[in-house]
Amino acid sequence: MGEHQGGKFSRTRGQIYVEIGIRASMERLWTLSQDPDLHPRWDLRFSRIVPRDGDDGGPVSFRYEFRLPFHTISGTGTSLGHRRRADGQATSVLKFTTRDALSPIGPGSGYWRYIPTAEGVRFITGYNYQPGMGTLGKLLDGRVIRPALGWATAISFDRLRLWAERDLDPGDSRNRWIIDAAARSGGFLASALLLRRALTGPFAGAAAAVGVAAAMASCFLPAHRTVPRAGRCLRLAPDERAGRAPSALVALPSPGGGGLPAGEE
């Protein structure tokens, strides 16, 4: 349940898949991930989630927001969670859509799996969507938007892990990531200045050596264990079931007819 460097396959073409091992109880992880007030605190993909209606044990409709500097993207969704299963697992499925022309993400669907292990819980997500923003969105999707979403999902999962395992507030883990990123950027800048001096000024050998050392430290010095990292997540499904949506997703109502179908178990 440490860092993951690879996987075997992703069943659905284009699907974003993220998995992380979390040393916490199922109950704690379920609460932190399913509570609409707690979820946006660790998940970079949402600024706000507002439940609208739904019966206990049935589908729940919700409105979501993602705040940008000069615009707030909003949309609607439908979700359904299964907390109790005979095999000890839990699942949650959702479909979502938006009419916002500036949203890079159009109608889509996804799932979460909570799989108990001897050390805690395997927490898994897989989701797919139709690109938004018309032709521009389609051009940017594969090279920019999906990689950015995959990274945002992975680092969000590690923030959740730190919250569940160490009780480290997601705001604090975000600040630690910013400090780490700033320190590494400063190291690269110092390296560039030193290497430039090595070419134009005195003490060329010493400046070059220190510049190379600064660059290598910025690249390879491990982040502190309390700094969230996307690299701690698995990004490809290691087995067929993990990369396949629960069958409940097929029957889940779409919010405004926008959801994408997914494979059944």
Steps between C-alpha positions, in 0.01 A plus 500: 500500500785738420597668177380352171696529180293321242221264415382253241212645306204732495186327381320804363671702233566851625385420853678683779595243764653574840558265794665544839536289812379671817576372851169598655168342580229466238269711715741793519581489130132477406418805711786716367420415139119490505413797721425790258647751747826306545553380142594839346756559772735236358385464137651761267232429240221654710457828684151422626252211496137565590255205534159580353274205567496125543364226720700299752659212315402637158657732242589851616512799268751776563642822361875553477720805451860560399619854563741667261642852548234667283238230453335215690426185303188324623318182414268233633539134583338186635673259736428174676707342776497140625658495845423140598589206275536133577869501402577800725552738210323828443431678171373834384394594147412832344400673179551868438442767239527875448363765266796730563664579166831571676520160670769276345307199633161413353261219595668206667483221754723332753530275803684452828596166648592445864670161533602385852854364537712378789658847523197719441304580185577505128331819385434504124339732250438472129313758293449615144328793333431675174726802441341842541586836340419382148783450252758664725415261782537198274843623384623560855342199668753224436815710539404749771167449674504125573861499625420799722186330634692178565765692694239698695313180589818324612631782718149539645498131592832541681361802688208279604745229610692746717175621654371147569832355623668794677210738561690758293252763388479525117567874522825432685606230252427742215723762662778246546478410132524869405805548721665189356427611143630851572821360652561278197431787262742716698760226473463488122527879478811503717647222288441695179662813646801306625549319170478833318767642730714193433500595131566872544668565833777393736497184711339317210567153635352564843196680358435218255528236772261681733259567212490135400453397865210744539333367184540138608366573849196676350432201275581200715475600866195310631207704621421481870248231585242767591524669158231360265628346177316368198778242457375307801195392301456220250386643167414185306266224613700199628212258443186483289248549778670811640483664158134412443203705621249340740184379328292753699638776277304378198161540673586829672283786366685765305474865609339653194593201286873579507670193646717257308437128531765282652578131493311265728652257741 
